[in-house]
Amino acid sequence: MKKYKYLYQRMLDENIIRKAYKKLRKGKAKRKEIIAIDANLDIEVAAMQRMIENTKPPDVPVENPELAYKPCKRTPKIIFEHGKKRKIYMPEIHEQWLHHIIVLILEPIITATSYRYSCGSFPKRGAHYGKKFIMKILRSGKGIRNFGKIDIRHFYDNIRINILMKELAIRIKDNWFLYIIRLCLKGFKKGIPLGFYISQWLANYILEPLDKFITEKLGLDKFVRYMDDMIFYDNAKKNLQRAIAEIRIFIEHRYRLKLKDNYQVCRFFYESKKREIGRPLDFMGFQFYRNKVILRKNIMIAATGMAKRLAKAKAVGRGYYAKHVKSMLSYVGWFDCTNTYDCYTKYVKPLVNIGKLKKIVSKLDRRKNRNETVEKRTLQYAT
C-alpha cells in the first residue's frame, strides 16, 4: 500500500491555499465574510499560511503559538429531514477554508483507491452514477435473483475519532497533517459532524476497507454503496445472509459500528404470467424493476407539488422564487432518467413551462457571473 508523506508542507503552498479559497467562495460571493476576505485577499492568504505554520503538535516549538488554529465554539442547528432529526454544524469561514485545504490534499489520495461504485459525496458520483451501474447489472440478467440491502446504524454519529485517525495513519505518514485533522474534529469524541466539508470525505475513506472486504473476500461484485447504504445481488439467499453476517462482524470488530436491524434479503421483482413475485429494489430515490426504473413515491409527490406551487404563483401574478425554479428543474432531471414520463406529462408539463424556467436560471447565472467578474476586476485594479 502506498504511503503518503510531506502533506503538511503542501498545506503551506500558496497555490493550494488560493485554490481552496476559490472552491470555498463558489456560490457564496454575496456573504459578508467572503466580501471581507476578497477586499484583503493577499493579506488573508498570508494569514492562513501563518496559521498553518504555527499549528503543530504541542511538543513541537513554533514561532508564534498565539496564531495557531483554535477550533471555534460549535452550536449545532437542528433540522428534521425525512422524519429524522439531524444536528448540522456550521464552521466559521476561515475554518471552512482550512477544511477545503485539507480536502484538496486528501482528495487524490482517497479517490485513487476508492471502490469504483461507492457513490455519494464524491464528485460526479451521485445517485445517477450509481443508477447506471445497477441498470447494467439488471440488463445482464445474471446473478440477480435476490438482493440484499443493509444500512449502518447512525453512521456519522457513531464513527469514533480514535478509530478514524488510526485508519488515516495506515497510509498517511505525516503526524503534523494528522494533528490538524484531529484538531478540526476536536470536541467530538464520538461521531464526525454533519456540515463539515471534511466529514463526507473522511466517512468515505473509513469505509474503503469494507468495500474491499465485500468485493474481494466475499466475492460480491454486483455491489453499490451510497454512503452507508449498501446493496448487492446474488442468486442464492444463503450467500446474501452469510455475507451480511460477516459484514456485521467486520464492522463491529474494525469500526465498532452496527448494522440496522431492518436489513433486507429479498427475491428481486419478477413478473410471470400468473403472478408477481418478490419486490423491486428501492435505493437512492429510485425503484428498480427488471425492465424499468421509476421514482420513489415521496420524490414524485414533491415534484408534482412543486409544479402546483409554481402554477399557483403564476395564476395570482406573483413571481417565482429562484430556489423553487432550480428545485423544479432538478425534479425534471429525475423524470428524464426514469420511466415516469406519463406522470410528467399529466401532472407537471401542463402546469409549468420548463423552457421558460431554464431561461430564468440562465439569466440568473449570467447576472451572477457578471457581478463576480466585476468584483474580480475591481480587486485586480486595487492591487
MIMIKE-705636 format. One record per residue: x negated, y, z negated of N, C-alpha, C, O in turn. Coordinates in steps of 0.001 Angstrom, whole numbers, plus 500000, padded with zeros to 6 digits. Layout:
REM MIMIKE-705636
XYZXYZXYZXYZ
...
REM end
This chain:
REM MIMIKE-705636
499155498809500000500000500000500000499117501244500000498156501327499235
499438502195500846498643503412500961498790504263499712499890504426499184
497654504811499236497647505696498079497479507140498556496824507402499565
498078508063497819498046509477498200497374510297497106497738510225495932
496381511081497527495633511926496598495621513370497105496048513662498222
495124514252496259494909515676496596496201516370497037496173517265497882
497328515952496462498594516594496795498738517940496088499369518859496612
498151518052494898498205519326494165497531520429494976498023521556495022
496403520105495616495711521095496437496578521560497594496519522723497993
497385520650498135498276521031499239499357522002498777499828522830499557
499748521901497514500752522826496975500239524263496967501031525205497001
498924524435496922498341525777496875498159526385498263497782527550498387
498423525605499299498279526092500678499344527161500949500539526922500776
498892528333501373499816529448501617500838529100502699501996529508502608
500424528355503716501356527970504783502480527075504253503633527210504663
502135526163503340503143525298502723504122526137501906505333525929501975
503599527073501143504447527916500285505405528743501142506587528859500820
504894529316502232505749530131503101506781529268503833507931529675503996
506373528096504264507308527192504957508420526746504009509581526648504408
508061526477502759509069526085501768510051527218501524511251526986501380
509539528450501476510443529596501264511387529777502450512555530125502280
510871529537503642511711529666504840512872528676504784513998529010505155
512592527450504316513654526447504191514628526834503082515839526664503219
514088527353501988514939527785500882515855528930501299517016528980500894
515335529843502103516048531069502478517220530804503419518155531601503488
517172529698504135518182529413505145519579529370504520519837528598503596
520469530211505042521839530253504540522029531063503278523139531131502748
520944531692502774521040532453501526520561533891501700520250534564500717
520499534368502947519866535665503225520542536828502521519896537853502299
521808536715502163522520537832501549522492537807500029523024538714499388
521878536781499442521796536721497985520804537744497453519774538002498076
521115538321496307520279539389495753518852538917495489517891539647495734
518723537685494986517380537171494678516528537053495938515338537367495928
517159536591497034516429536434498296516045537800498861514934537971499363
516950538766498784516656540117499271515480540716498498514622541382499078
515448540471497179514346540991496353513017540347496735511988541023496774
513032539029497020511799538337497425511357538815498804510169539038499035
512325538973499734511997539441501087511299540805501060510408541075501866
511715541648500129511151543003500061509684542989499637508944543926499937
509257541927498939507860541839498473507329540425498723506795539784497818
507480539954499949507194538552500234505744538181499973505480537153499350
504801538987500429503379538667500236503027538597498749502273537725498316
503580539523497985503324539534496542503916538289495889503297537678495018
505127537919496323505798536742495760505047535457496104504928534567495261
504543535353497324503771534166497725502510534047496870502170532958496406
501826535159496667500614535153495827500962534782494386500209534064493728
502103535271493896502536534949492533502856533463492395502546532851491373
503483532876493435503774531442493415502479530631493402502379529627492696
501493531063494178500187530405494171499556530433492787499036529425492307
499608531604492151499016531739490819499760530879489798499147530300488901
501078530800489938501849529984489008501448528517489119501268527838488108
501306528027490368500907526632490564499483526399490059499204525373489439
498578527353490324497184527234489870497090527090488358496201526406487852
497995527725487641497954527727486182498887526700485548499047526671484327
499504525854486381500367524793485871499637523468485982499644522816487026
499012523090484888498238521847484835498499521170483497499019521809482583
498152519899483357498378519207482084497724519950480920496746520669481128
498246519792479690497749520558478538496256520414478267495631521333477738
495677519260478630494247519047478346493333519648479406492113519517479306
493900520310480429493100520931481490493110522443481287494178523056481308
491940523055481089491895524515480874492277525281482145491891524897483249
493036526366481977493427527214483097493089528663482759492920529018481593
492994529485483787492566530876483603493632531721482912493330532492482001
494893531569483356495987532376482800497154531454482417498098531306483192
497098530835481233498168529895480854499545530538480752500561529854480881
499585531860480519500891532542480419501622532599481757502830532838481791
500899532381482869501507532417484196502011531048484642502583530929485725
501812530016483832502217528653484210503735528544484334504486529312483732
504155527577485125505588527344485327506219526816484049505742525851483453
507297527468483642508052527044482468509513526857482894510145527809483350
510049525657482751511445525419483154512404526359482430512258526620481236
513381526856483171514377527761482593515424526968481815515548525753481970
516168527677480981517276527046480270518356526684481283518723527497482132
518856525470481188519796524967482202521176524757481606521350523987480662
522141525444482164523531525274481755524292524670482925524394525297483980
524824523472482762525473522810483903526835523414484219527522523956483353
527193523299485482528528523669485939529323522375486094528887521449486778
530478522317485464531310521110485505532261521191486696533015522155486827
532225520192487552533161520137488679533846518772488679533307517787488174
535036518740489254535784517489489398535912517194490887536498517971491642
535356516061491292535314515708492714535727514262492894535123513353492323
536777514056493704537288512705493975537574511944492678537280510754492563
538152512651491707538524512011490448537366511794489493537533511144488461
536186512329489817535016512145488958534572513491488376534660514528489033
534105513449487157533569514637486504532060514668486701531372513710486351
531541515755487253530108515853487533529529517116486914530183518157486859
528301517002486454527562518161485954526559518593487022525684517820487410
526691519826487489525814520353488531524912521414487911525396522351487277
523613521267488094522644522218487558522120523099488687521732522604489746
522114524406488452521638525362489452520348526003488956520401526886488100
519197525589489464517934526175489022517760527615489501518388528050490466
516899528334488804516567529714489189515855529705490535515268528691490912
515897530824491270515448530861492661513986530468492824513645529778493784
513100530896491897511680530522492007511482529035491702510586528389492246
512331528515490828512284527080490538512724526293491775512142525256492092
513748526785492470514160526159493728513034526207494755512828525250495502
512319527304494790511178527452495704510134526381495411509606525750496326
509841526181494128508875525152493738509360523767494149508564522939494592
510662523507494005511221522212494419511019521987495915510680520881496336
511222523021496712511033522893498160509564522627498503509276521881499439
508649523220497769507217522952497989506919521481497716506231520824498496
507440520973496608507216519565496242507777518631497321507121517669497718
508998518923497792509635518058498786508895518097500116508793517072500791
508374519263500509507605519343501752506422518374501732506042517817502762
505854518184500558504708517274500430505177515827500293504543514910500815
506295515628499583506791514271499362507497513678500581507472512463500780
508126514526501395508971514042502495508269513053503425508817511979503672
507073513369503956506429512382504848506017511106504121505950510039504733
505740511205502826505365510019502044506558509097501890506438507883502053
507717509675501574508923508872501328509477508305502634509796507119502707
509593509141503660510193508682504914509319507660505639509831506862506424
508008507673505388507103506745506080507406505295505725507216504405506554
507875505043504505508082503653504067509532503342503719509837502230503289
510426504303503898511820504070503525512474503075504487512071502944505643
513485502385503983514253501453504821514966502251505909515515503322505650
514951501729507100515452502468508261516919502866508111517336503914508605
517706502023507423519140502309507309519532502630505866520609502257505402
518633503332505167519023503962503906519485505370504263518690506200504704
520766505631504069521386506868504556521766507768503384521819507333502233
522026509015503703522408509980502685521186510682502135520261510036501644
521176512011502214520104512853501677518838512859502531517944513668502281
518735511993503518517632512066504470518060512895505675519204512781506114
517177513724506221517541514471507434517902513533508582517186512567508850
519013513819509259519503513062510408519862511613510061519900510749510937
520126511358508773520539510013508363521772510111507481521746509717506316
522846510636508039524087510771507298525027509609507546524607508528507960
526302509845507288527313508793507429527435508313508872527623507119509108
527333509217509833527492508833511241526314507961511716526477507083512564
525136508224511151523963507397511463524194505962510970523938505000511694
524679505833509730524963504504509188526079503809509941526051502592510122
527070504587510382528203504022511128527731503367512422528215502295512786
526793504000513117526296503440514379525680502062514168525883501156514976
524926501906513078524291500611512827525339499547512468525250498408512926
526326499921511651527377498967511299528143498528512545528478497353512691
528422499489513454529104499135514698528261498190515542528788497300516210
526951498390515507526044497492516234526133496076515658526147495097516403
526194495976514331526347494671513682527655494009514105527690492821514426
528734494801514100530052494240514413530158493827515876530795492824516198
529534494601516761529572494254518190528839492954518475529196492226519401
527807492659517676527078491406517888527963490200517600527812489147518218
528896490365516648529841489290516331529238488114515583529901487091515408
527996488238515139527313487126514469527039487479513005526601488587512695
527301486530512119526995486708510699527847487749510010527385488393509067
529095487935510459529942488984509883531240488415509304532221489139509136
531238487131509004532485486537508487532869487154507142534051487375506878
531875487432506287532137488001504962531225489203504730530176489332505361
531633490065503831530781491196503461530776491371501945531728491012501253
529684491930501459529567492283500047529387493780499923528742494407500764
529950494350498884529847495794498655529564496022497171530310495555496311
528482496740496880528099496984495489527755498456495292527509499192496247
527745498857494031527515500251493680526821500260492320527196499497491430
525814501112492153525116501217490872525908502123489944526357503196490348
526076501698488722526892502432487747526188503713487298525078503671486768
526854504856487520526331506175487103524849506303487454524006506532486587
524558506153488723523172506053489190522317507247488762521310507069488077
522706508452489156521901509632488830521761509816487317520685510155486824
522846509592486593522833509840485147521993508837484382521565509125483264
521748507668484951521067506602484215519626506350484653518960505475484100
519138507104485637517725506953486011516855507465484865517034508596484413
515942506668484404515060507063483305513821507737483875513169507217484781
513511508907483322512404509699483852511081508952483754510260509033484668
510859508226482660509596507481482496509444506412483574508354506204484106
510554505733483891510503504702484940510281505344486300509520504823487115
510941506473486552510746507201487812509287507598487982508723507433489064
508667508122486918507267508555487009506326507366487222505314507493487910
506657506218486635505840505016486865505917504579488320504914504172488906
507122504664488907507289504296490317506500505256491216505869504824492181
506534506542490903505776507519491693504281507272491569503543507399492545
503831506916490355502393506730490106501827505519490840500609505409490988
502683504607491304502185503450492054501495503893493330500481503311493716
502031504920493999501475505367495285500791506729495210499902507024496009
501199507548494263500639508908494168499585508929493066499910508808491884
498337509082493455497224509104492513496736510547492327495588510879492620
497629511371491840497310512782491602498061513202490344499246513527490406
497376513195489204498028513453487920498582514871487811499613515086487174
497905515841488429498382517225488337499689517391489102500593518085488637
499800516763490270501031516817491062502178516128490315503293516648490267
501897514954489733502919514236488975503341515028487737504502514979487330
502401515751487145502725516560485961503746517645486317504666517904485541
503594518272487473504530519326487881505923518731488134506930519344487780
505981517542488745507286516890488957507958516598487621509150516851487449
507178516057486669507738515773485343508208517062484664509232517077483981
507452518137484859507815519423484254509129519946484827509929520546484110
509349519714486140510614520131486769511801519407486150512911519938486114
511564518193485662512644517383485085512627517423483560513277516603482912
511893518367482986511794518474481531513164518766480934513931519576481457
513451518093479837514752518267479194515738517187479577516823517102479000
515369516345480562516243515237480985515526513926480673514786513408481509
515744513387479468515115512121479108515674510975479937514971510037480313
516960511092480203517634510037480955518512510698481999519374511514481672
518291510343483260519084510923484334518366512062485021517696512868484375
518508512127486341517974513258487091519142514156487480520222513662487803
518936515469487450520070516392487563520612516525488979519853516677489936
521926516467489099522583516803490357522458518309490571522662519092489644
522125518706491789521955520123492107520504520501492346520227521514492988
519564519690491834518141519932492106517798519373493493518199518260493833
517064520142494280516709519705495630515840518449495606515920517614496507
515005518320494566514115517153494497514857515888494076514369514783494313
516033516031493455516715514861492881517064513826493939516818512636493745
517637514266495062518062513317496088516874512578496694516984511402497039
515741513262496824514553512613497371513974511601496380513579510503496772
513925511968495108513404511052494095514325509845493929513859508728493703
515643510077494042516596508965493931516404507970495073516465506759494858
516174508473496280515916507578497410514589506847497252514469505671497594
513597507558496730512271506940496565512327505757495590511731504709495835
513052505945494484513042504905493447513736503628493925513484502553493382
514607503732494936515329502553495433514625501855496595515126500850497098
513479502366497028512741501712498123512404500254497811512607499400498673
511890499926496600511618498507496307512865497633496368512789496464496744
514020498201495997515278497441496085515626497145497533516069496041497848
515430498122498427515690497897499856514833496747500384515321495884501114
513560496742500013512655495685500477513045494334499883512958493308500557
513473494334498629513896493100497977515092492494498698515144491282498911
516052493333499075517272492852499736516973492355501149517451491292501546
516185493118501911515962492771503317514908491687503499515038490851504393
513866491685502668512762490747502854512921489480502014512850488369502538
513138489652500705513206488461499851514544487755499977514593486529500077
515637488522499973516964487901500082517357487625501528518279486850501782
516671488246502471516903487971503892518203488519504444518717488008505438
518747489563503807519992490173504293519641491335505224519501492475504780
519502491038506509519106492079507454520286492941507905520083494035508431
521500492467507708522693493266508043523082494067506797524085493780506144
522282495053506491522357495773505210522262497272505453521402497729506205
523148498041504815523122499509504877523270500043503457524107499569502689
522457501024503120522580501692501810522899503159502035522217503841502800
523932503639501371524279505054501390524119505563499965525041505462499156
522936506115499658522505506438498302522601505175497437521841504233497660
523523505128496448523584503951495576524701502985495979524928501988495294
525401503270497083526413502343497616525759501445498663525056501930499550
525991500143498560525335499205499471526330498189500023527219497720499312
526165497858501302526984496804501905526070495862502695525038496278503223
526463494594502767525718493610503561526678492523504027527673492218503370
526353491955505171527186490918505800526474489567505764525245489493505805
527271488503505686526751487148505831527934486217506074529057486516505666
527688485110506725528774484164506989529229483426505739530395483045505638
528321483219504781528640482421503598528845483314502379527992484138502052
529980483143501713530231483914500500529249483552499382528889484396498562
528820482286499363527871481856498330526571482656498417525989483032497400
526129482909499650524900483693499822525074485109499282524168485654498652
526244485703499533526501487062499053526608487091497529526079488001496892
527285486106496940527407486048495482526037485865494837525727486496493826
525218484995495432523874484756494904523022486014495018522270486348494103
523147486713496156522372487933496374522749489006495352521873489685494816
524045489160495080524482490172494108523962489837492715523566490732491968
523960488561492365523430488151491057521945488485490949521490488946489902
521186488257492021519751488552491993519487490055492007518550490529491366
520319490809492742520179492271492740520447492822491348519753493731490893
521455492274490668521782492701489313520578492508488382520233493397487605
519950491337488475518777491054487638517628491991487999516938492507487119
517426492207489307516311493046489774516415494468489230515443494995488688
517585495093489369517689496497488952517706496639487429517273497662486899
518205495615486720518164495674485256516737495533484756516331496213483814
515979494651485389514601494402484955513674495565485351512849496000484548
513810496061486579512865497078487065513274498504486701512422499326486367
514570498799486762515025500189486564515867500385485309516130501523484920
516297499297484666517218499351483525518524500027483942519086500843483211
518984499664485128520263500133485653521221498951485753520808497795485672
522503499256485929523510498203486019524399498410487241524642499540487665
524876497308487796525870497383488860527246497611488258527522497210487128
528106498263489033529500498370488617530154496993488674529782496139489478
531128496805487809531813495508487763532800495317488904533291494210489123
533092496389489630534101496278490701533475495949492058533983496374493095
532369495189492052531758494795493318532717493915494103533618493301493533
532517493858495416533426493089496286532639492063497094531555492348497603
533197490885497200532752489881498174534016489412498878534826488689498298
534182489823500122535465489640500811535280489032502190534224489151502812
536323488385502642536397487958504042536638489205504884537566489971504626
535801489397505883535965490566506733537210490405507595537548489297508011
537883491510507857539182491509508528539137490710509845538270490900510698
540099489833509952540227489022511177541705488867511493542494488502510622
542077489142512725543473489077513136543658487911514104543133487913515218
544407486931513655544735485792514519546138485995515093546794486998514815
546576485049515881547910485160516488549017485075515445550090485655515618
548754484355514372549793484123513369549755485143512222550805485551511724
548557485554511802548475486421510621547149487177510590546241486933511384
547080488106509636545855488866509400545137488296508178545754488033507146
543834488111508311543031487525507241541990488541506801541416489252507626
541749488606505492540690489460504973541070490929504935542241491293505044
540045491765504778540265493205504675539177493962505427538076493443505615
539478495186505858538445495977506535537397496479505538537636496487504330
536258496888506039535199497462505206535442498962505055535494499691506046
535589499415503819535779500836503515534445501375503002534006501039501902
533807502219503821532431502633503495532112503960504166532385504133505353
531537504898503421531074506204503925532196507045504537531939507876505408
533432506835504091534543507612504637535215506966505832536164507527506379
534746505802506248535323505088507388535943503775506924535587503237505876
536875503274507725537370501912507566536993501137508830537454501453509927
536157500129508658535621499363509783536440498092510003536639497296509086
536905497921511230537522496672511693536579496052512724535542496635513042
536920494907513235536054494264514222536043495014515553535037495016516263
537171495652515888537263496290517199537588497779517135537851498399518165
537574498356515940537880499784515821537360500332514491537038499585513567
537290501667514430536911502370513202537905503503513007538126504307513913
538497503565511835539441504651511558538966505430510332538055505003509624
539595506569510098539237507406508960539825506863507668540886506238507657
539117507116506592539672506827505281540901507715505053540943508850505528
541873507212504347543162507885504208543025509292503626543656510224504124
542208509463502574542120510784501930541472511823502841541806513006502764
540547511393503705539934512327504653540950512745505709541010513912506099
541751511779506170542776512083507173543812513072506618544236513995507312
544206512864505367545174513767504739544575515169504581545251516168504824
543295515236504170542644516536504013542535517267505344542713518484505396
542243516537506423542105517151507749543434517703508244543499518832508731
544484516915508122545797517390508573546303518523507695546990519426508172
545962518477506404546340519565505501545655520869505859546262521937505785
544372520784506253543635521986506664544229522565507948544307523784508100
544643521705508862545276522176510096546569522933509779546836523979510372
547365522412508852548603523088508454548313524440507805549033525412508033
547246524497506989546891525751506330546512526825507347546924527978507217
545725526448508366545334527411509395546543527851510221546657529024510578
547448526911510526548654527253511292549548528211510507550143529123511082
549639528004509203550447528881508353549851530290508308550582531280508349
548523530375508222547861531685508211548132532436509510548385533641509504
548075531714510613548335532348511907549790532806512020550071533858512595
550707532016511474552138532338511575552489533635510849553376534368511286
551802533921509746552089535143508980551155536292509367551169537351508739
550346536075510404549467537132510902548244537379510052547680538473510081
547820536373509287546655536514508429545430535881509102545560534898509832
544263536438508858543041535886509439542618534598508747543144534235507695
541666533922509355541146532684508792539945532979507892539194533922508138
539771532172506857538533532190506080537475531403506850537771530374507457
536239531899506816535155531230507555534960529792507078534712528893507882
535076529580505757534854528219505233535945527256505718535690526067505912
537168527783505911538248526926506405538035526561507877538305525435508293
537545527532508657537279527267510072536188526201510215536333525252510985
535100526371509467533993525409509539534430524041509033534016523011509566
535264524038508006535771522773507466536618522040508507536505520825508665
537473522795509222538323522182510242537492521584511366537778520483511836
536463522305511798535596521785512860534846520544512397534590519632513184
534498520517511121533836519330510575534772518126510614534356517020510959
536042518345510257537026517260510314537230516763511740537412515567511967
537199517694512706537347517299514110536220516344514508536434515422515294
535026516565513967533906515662514232534198514240513763533781513273514402
534918514115512641535301512780512165536281512120513138536188510922513407
537216512909513662538171512350514626537456511910515906537809510895516505
536447512688516317535749512395517572535051511045517550534941510379518579
534582510645516382533783509413516340534554508231515758533952507228515372
535883508341515691536701507225515217537872507003516178538141507819517059
538549505890515983539710505554516825540990506114516202541925505377515887
541005507434516036542161508095515404542644509258516272543132510261515751
542509509129517580542873510241518464544375510521518439544790511671518582
545187509489518260546638509696518204547018510591517031547883511458517150
546362510369515900546608511220514727546207512665515026546903513608514650
545072512819515711544592514163516065545578514878516992545903516045516778
546044514177518010546960514817518973548324515132518354549009516048518810
548722514394517333550043514592516735550036515619515611550963516420515495
548977515598514770549000516406513549547992517557513523548070518417512646
547052517588514460546025518645514438546090519514515687546185520737515585
546039518907516841545966519653518100547117520639518300546861521746518773
548387520303517966549468521280518157549382522485517221549995523520517482
548619522352516125548607523395515103547429524368515229547556525533514853
546302523915515745545119524778515828544485524674517208544565523645517879
543860525760517605543127525806518873541641525630518560540980526565518105
541128524442518804539749524125518430538759525001519198537729525397518652
539070525306520470538188526154521268538014527526520643536905528060520608
539103528099520148539020529420519512538241529360518194537487530276517866
538432528271517446537690528108516193536191528039516455535395528590515694
535805527355517541534381527270517895533832528646518263532692528970517930
534640529456518950534210530810519311534025531672518062533104532485517995
534909531489517071534788532242515815533480531894515113532750532784514676
533184530593515006531950530162514344530719530650515116529732531086514523
530797530569516452529689531049517281529448532538517065528302532981516985
530519533303516971530408534749516747529790535036515377528935535913515249
530226534293514354529679534475513010528190534130512969527401534824512328
527814533052513657526399532650513680525542533680514397524439533989513947
526045534223515523525283535256516242525100536496515375524026537098515354
526163536872514659526072538046513794525054537811512669524261538690512333
525100536605512102524161536270511023522722536269511527521830536816510878
522497535645512705521140535605513263520636537000513610519458537304513423
521535537854514120521143539219514459520740539998513201519763540748513212
521495539814512129521168540500510876519840540025510311519040540820509819
519612538691510390518348538160509875517173538637510711516097538886510168
517352538771512024516285539270512887515938540710512546514766541083512509
516965541519512298516730542921511923515967542990510611515058543807510459
516338542125509651515645542110508365514179541741508539513311542356507920
513890540739509380512504540309509598511692541426510239510548541668509854
512294542116511234511576543207511885511271544322510894510183544898510919
512235544630510017512024545660509007510867545275508103510044546119507749
510802544022507733509711543565506878508365543678507599507367544086507005
508350543316508874507103543396509643506611544836509748505419545102509598
507529545761510005507139547165510112506659547705508753505751548533508673
507316547192507671506938547682506348505542547255505960504871547958505205
505083546099506467503757545618506122502701546167507073501518545860506926
REM end
